[in-house]
Amino acid sequence: MKFFDLVITRQSVRKYLDKPVEREKIERCLEAARLAPSASNSQPWSFIVVDNLKLKESVAIKTFDRVISFNRFSLQAPVLIILISERPSFLNKVAEAIKDKQFSLIDIGITAEHLCLQATEEGLGTCMLGWFNEKGVKKLFNIPLSKRVELIITMGYAESNQIRPKKRKSIDQIRSYNSYRL
Ligand SMILES: Cc1cc2nc3c(=O)[nH]c(=O)nc-3n(C[C@H](O)[C@H](O)[C@H](O)COP(=O)(O)O)c2cc1C
């Protein structure tokens, strides 16, 4: 797919077919994620791929509860990818402190989008989840408390391939040349 078509075709998928995802496809998505740029090339990320049915259910139930249930659809996704932000390099920690900027979170966003765009190229749907019980997920995998689980990405074959119109601000609302005018 041409890059812009990929951008248009990627959308958050919240309904999945009951069809397993080939490991080769998952590996290519992870390879795209691995090659993402990061501040000082610190690559402050790691990924847990969960495609074991029982384990996947244990993760999925950490993404919703009786009150806030919009992520219940994750139960249906054949694969869940847990994205952990690893300790930034010493250089990055210093840079983050001096500049008061969390570079590692920017890096996580970039790698996550690389992964999702490659998934689109593979004919797969994804949805990034930022809302989940982080402590509960850490406990399941013995992830140290000092680490952060930043995102869970659902992955699988979409129930429908229809592309929804994108709800976005108009270009006039967000762009200006040579001045700031918001
Ligand atoms: C950091 C981040 C966290 C998100 N968290 C959730 C989530 O917890 N549940 C969900 O259903 N969608 C979540 N989304 C998906 C957004 O709602 C979605 O990307 C946005 O509405 C635009 O729609 P589109 O992805 O279909 O283009 C998240 C997206 C991002 C980038």
PDBQT file of the ligand as one rigid body, heavy atoms in Angstrom, charges set to zero:
ROOT
HETATM    1  C1  LIG A 201      -2.718   6.710  23.278  1.00  0.00    +0.000 C 
HETATM    2  C2  LIG A 201      -4.051   6.178  22.805  1.00  0.00    +0.000 A 
HETATM    3  C3  LIG A 201      -4.906   5.570  23.716  1.00  0.00    +0.000 A 
HETATM    4  C4  LIG A 201      -6.133   5.050  23.282  1.00  0.00    +0.000 A 
HETATM    5  N1  LIG A 201      -6.922   4.382  24.166  1.00  0.00    +0.000 NA
HETATM    6  C5  LIG A 201      -8.055   3.778  23.725  1.00  0.00    +0.000 A 
HETATM    7  C6  LIG A 201      -8.821   2.967  24.613  1.00  0.00    +0.000 A 
HETATM    8  O1  LIG A 201      -8.498   2.758  25.792  1.00  0.00    +0.000 OA
HETATM    9  N2  LIG A 201      -9.956   2.389  24.114  1.00  0.00    +0.000 N 
HETATM   10  C7  LIG A 201     -10.351   2.548  22.804  1.00  0.00    +0.000 A 
HETATM   11  O2  LIG A 201     -11.368   1.973  22.420  1.00  0.00    +0.000 OA
HETATM   12  N3  LIG A 201      -9.623   3.329  21.959  1.00  0.00    +0.000 NA
HETATM   13  C8  LIG A 201      -8.489   3.928  22.374  1.00  0.00    +0.000 A 
HETATM   14  N4  LIG A 201      -7.728   4.659  21.501  1.00  0.00    +0.000 N 
HETATM   15  C9  LIG A 201      -8.158   4.812  20.102  1.00  0.00    +0.000 C 
HETATM   16  C10 LIG A 201      -8.659   6.237  19.807  1.00  0.00    +0.000 C 
HETATM   17  O3  LIG A 201      -9.911   6.406  20.391  1.00  0.00    +0.000 OA
HETATM   18  C11 LIG A 201      -8.699   6.422  18.286  1.00  0.00    +0.000 C 
HETATM   19  O4  LIG A 201      -7.394   6.312  17.766  1.00  0.00    +0.000 OA
HETATM   20  C12 LIG A 201      -9.261   7.795  17.872  1.00  0.00    +0.000 C 
HETATM   21  O5  LIG A 201     -10.592   7.920  18.295  1.00  0.00    +0.000 OA
HETATM   22  C13 LIG A 201      -9.202   7.992  16.357  1.00  0.00    +0.000 C 
HETATM   23  O6  LIG A 201      -9.888   6.959  15.697  1.00  0.00    +0.000 OA
HETATM   24  P1  LIG A 201      -9.180   5.994  14.652  1.00  0.00    +0.000 P 
HETATM   25  O7  LIG A 201      -8.055   5.291  15.373  1.00  0.00    +0.000 OA
HETATM   26  O8  LIG A 201     -10.252   5.007  14.232  1.00  0.00    +0.000 OA
HETATM   27  O9  LIG A 201      -8.670   6.806  13.518  1.00  0.00    +0.000 OA
HETATM   28  C14 LIG A 201      -6.512   5.187  21.911  1.00  0.00    +0.000 A 
HETATM   29  C15 LIG A 201      -5.638   5.803  21.011  1.00  0.00    +0.000 A 
HETATM   30  C16 LIG A 201      -4.420   6.278  21.428  1.00  0.00    +0.000 A 
HETATM   31  C17 LIG A 201      -3.487   6.892  20.416  1.00  0.00    +0.000 C 
ENDROOT
TORSDOF 0
